[in-house]
Amino acid sequence: MSVTKEKILVIGASGQIGVELTLALRNIYGASNVIAADLREENDLLKGSGGPYVSLDVMNKEMLHVLVLRQNITQIYLLAAILSATGEKNPNLAWSLNMQSLLNVLDIAREENIHKVYWPSSIAVFGPTSPKQLCPQQTIIEPTTVYGISKYAGEFWCNYYFHRYGVDVRSLRYPGLISYKSAPGGGTTDYAVEIYHDALDEKQYECFLKEDTYLPMMYMPDAIRATIELMEAPAEKLSVRTSYNLSAISFSPKEIAESIRKHIPEFKMKYKPDYRQVIADSWPQSIDDSVAANDWSWKPEYDLDRMTEDMLKNLKVQKAG
Ligand SMILES: NC(=O)c1ccc[n+]([C@@H]2O[C@H](COP(=O)([O-])OP(=O)(O)OC[C@H]3O[C@@H](n4cnc5c(N)ncnc54)[C@H](O)[C@@H]3O)[C@@H](O)[C@H]2O)c1
């Protein structure tokens, strides 16, 4: 693998996934070869990792194009987006950012022969008419949120640019992602991060979803590994050029609370469902990722209890510091 020849641009690098993905890519490719870019300020965790940071609005195509040319970029990871819950508050903004950012990146990738592009989709592409259990790769897809609509349209743009122009763009339908390093950015599954903070700080949590709401979830180390494994897989192994189903754990608020009580027995939960319950109810409860397993040997490592143990251990250290 010609690791040293790559120059990587991560757009949305200060976000929940961006921070950890940038750190992981810097470990593989060298800090100076991975440029972090975001509209907001550089995340503190990135500052310590020695690589370059640029302020960028991905909607400004000229600015993006100049950056790609000046820095001799060979790979782009596009993580900037408006997520499910925030998107429902401002549908026009969600549609315009989620679509135009992708089209800007795909166009520049085509014109400048970028080696590879990564763009995440989401389980939010699925809607109430999709199967609830072990939702397959190919099935009925009728999303009801603007976020889901934008992700589904985006998947087909990726497929189009691959088949029509040969742009090697790769994608995963992430489930809800749980992490302790960088805060989540306005998704329906954010409760599964907040709960660990409140369990440690307050010994109680008020959940915005009902206790029996099962959703597909994944611990961040698995998501980062999946992303890198997909990007390193030989192109000829990839049969899906829209976006791969990806799965690890499925649990409800009640079950995550029970898992936390194994470490904090006095932890209490209250439930006060809000507008996010409707979004959660429209999604599958679990995902079939057998195509990813077959094509590039995807296999998750973390189950609920292992994740809880790791989250609580790391958050305790973080809060003490
Ligand atoms: N976190 C999850 O649970 C989850 C699940 C499924 C899919 N995804 C997808 O993964 C990607 C990253 O998600 P995340 O959770 O890290 O989101 P996030 O909101 O935490 O981070 C997104 C980052 O993009 C930046 N950004 C926004 N507008 C920008 C612009 N115009 N120019 C440059 N940067 C801009 C934001 O400042 C932010 O730092 C998104 O495409 C999201 O849809 C996330």
The ligand as an SDF file (V2000), in Angstrom:
LIG
                    3D

 44 48  0  0  0  0  0  0  0  0999 V2000
  -23.0430   10.6470   14.7660 N   0  0  0  0  0  0  0  0  0  0  0  0
  -23.9070    9.7400   14.3600 C   0  0  0  0  0  0  0  0  0  0  0  0
  -24.5080    9.0330   15.1690 O   0  0  0  0  0  0  0  0  0  0  0  0
  -24.1380    9.5430   12.8740 C   0  0  0  0  0  0  0  0  0  0  0  0
  -24.9750    8.4900   12.4630 C   0  0  0  0  0  0  0  0  0  0  0  0
  -25.2060    8.3170   11.1030 C   0  0  0  0  0  0  0  0  0  0  0  0
  -24.5660    9.1280   10.1750 C   0  0  0  0  0  0  0  0  0  0  0  0
  -23.7450   10.1390   10.5910 N   0  0  0  0  0  0  0  0  0  0  0  0
  -23.1130   10.9900    9.5750 C   0  0  0  0  0  0  0  0  0  0  0  0
  -21.7310   11.1290    9.8090 O   0  0  0  0  0  0  0  0  0  0  0  0
  -21.2910   12.4470    9.4200 C   0  0  0  0  0  0  0  0  0  0  0  0
  -20.6050   13.1270   10.5900 C   0  0  0  0  0  0  0  0  0  0  0  0
  -21.5140   13.1800   11.6730 O   0  0  0  0  0  0  0  0  0  0  0  0
  -21.1290   13.7730   13.1040 P   0  0  0  0  0  0  0  0  0  0  0  0
  -21.9620   13.0560   14.0810 O   0  0  0  0  0  0  0  0  0  0  0  0
  -19.6670   13.8080   13.2650 O   0  0  0  0  0  0  0  0  0  0  0  0
  -21.7260   15.2530   12.9470 O   0  0  0  0  0  0  0  0  0  0  0  0
  -21.3270   16.5740   13.7680 P   0  0  0  0  0  0  0  0  0  0  0  0
  -22.4810   17.4990   13.6820 O   0  0  0  0  0  0  0  0  0  0  0  0
  -20.7900   16.2150   15.1120 O   0  0  0  0  0  0  0  0  0  0  0  0
  -20.1180   17.1420   12.9040 O   0  0  0  0  0  0  0  0  0  0  0  0
  -20.2930   17.7520   11.6630 C   0  0  0  0  0  0  0  0  0  0  0  0
  -19.2030   18.8080   11.5000 C   0  0  0  0  0  0  0  0  0  0  0  0
  -19.3860   19.4520   10.2340 O   0  0  0  0  0  0  0  0  0  0  0  0
  -19.1060   20.8250   10.4010 C   0  0  0  0  0  0  0  0  0  0  0  0
  -19.7740   21.6140    9.3710 N   0  0  0  0  0  0  0  0  0  0  0  0
  -21.0840   21.9630    9.3010 C   0  0  0  0  0  0  0  0  0  0  0  0
  -21.3000   22.7400    8.2330 N   0  0  0  0  0  0  0  0  0  0  0  0
  -20.1090   22.8990    7.6050 C   0  0  0  0  0  0  0  0  0  0  0  0
  -19.6860   23.6080    6.4490 C   0  0  0  0  0  0  0  0  0  0  0  0
  -20.5510   24.3170    5.7190 N   0  0  0  0  0  0  0  0  0  0  0  0
  -18.3790   23.5380    6.0960 N   0  0  0  0  0  0  0  0  0  0  0  0
  -17.4930   22.8330    6.8230 C   0  0  0  0  0  0  0  0  0  0  0  0
  -17.8310   22.1460    7.9330 N   0  0  0  0  0  0  0  0  0  0  0  0
  -19.1160   22.1860    8.3300 C   0  0  0  0  0  0  0  0  0  0  0  0
  -19.6340   21.1570   11.8110 C   0  0  0  0  0  0  0  0  0  0  0  0
  -19.0290   22.3360   12.3080 O   0  0  0  0  0  0  0  0  0  0  0  0
  -19.2610   19.9000   12.5900 C   0  0  0  0  0  0  0  0  0  0  0  0
  -18.0210   20.0320   13.2340 O   0  0  0  0  0  0  0  0  0  0  0  0
  -22.5380   13.1630    8.9120 C   0  0  0  0  0  0  0  0  0  0  0  0
  -22.6440   13.0080    7.5210 O   0  0  0  0  0  0  0  0  0  0  0  0
  -23.6680   12.4000    9.5830 C   0  0  0  0  0  0  0  0  0  0  0  0
  -24.8450   12.5070    8.8480 O   0  0  0  0  0  0  0  0  0  0  0  0
  -23.5330   10.3590   11.9260 C   0  0  0  0  0  0  0  0  0  0  0  0
  1  2  1  0
  2  3  2  0
  2  4  1  0
  4  5  1  0
  4 44  2  0
  5  6  2  0
  6  7  1  0
  7  8  2  0
  8  9  1  0
  8 44  1  0
  9 10  1  0
  9 42  1  0
 10 11  1  0
 11 12  1  0
 11 40  1  0
 12 13  1  0
 13 14  1  0
 14 15  2  0
 14 16  1  0
 14 17  1  0
 17 18  1  0
 18 19  2  0
 18 20  1  0
 18 21  1  0
 21 22  1  0
 22 23  1  0
 23 24  1  0
 23 38  1  0
 24 25  1  0
 25 26  1  0
 25 36  1  0
 26 27  1  0
 26 35  1  0
 27 28  2  0
 28 29  1  0
 29 30  1  0
 29 35  2  0
 30 31  1  0
 30 32  2  0
 32 33  1  0
 33 34  2  0
 34 35  1  0
 36 37  1  0
 36 38  1  0
 38 39  1  0
 40 41  1  0
 40 42  1  0
 42 43  1  0
M  CHG  2   8   1  16  -1
M  END
$$$$
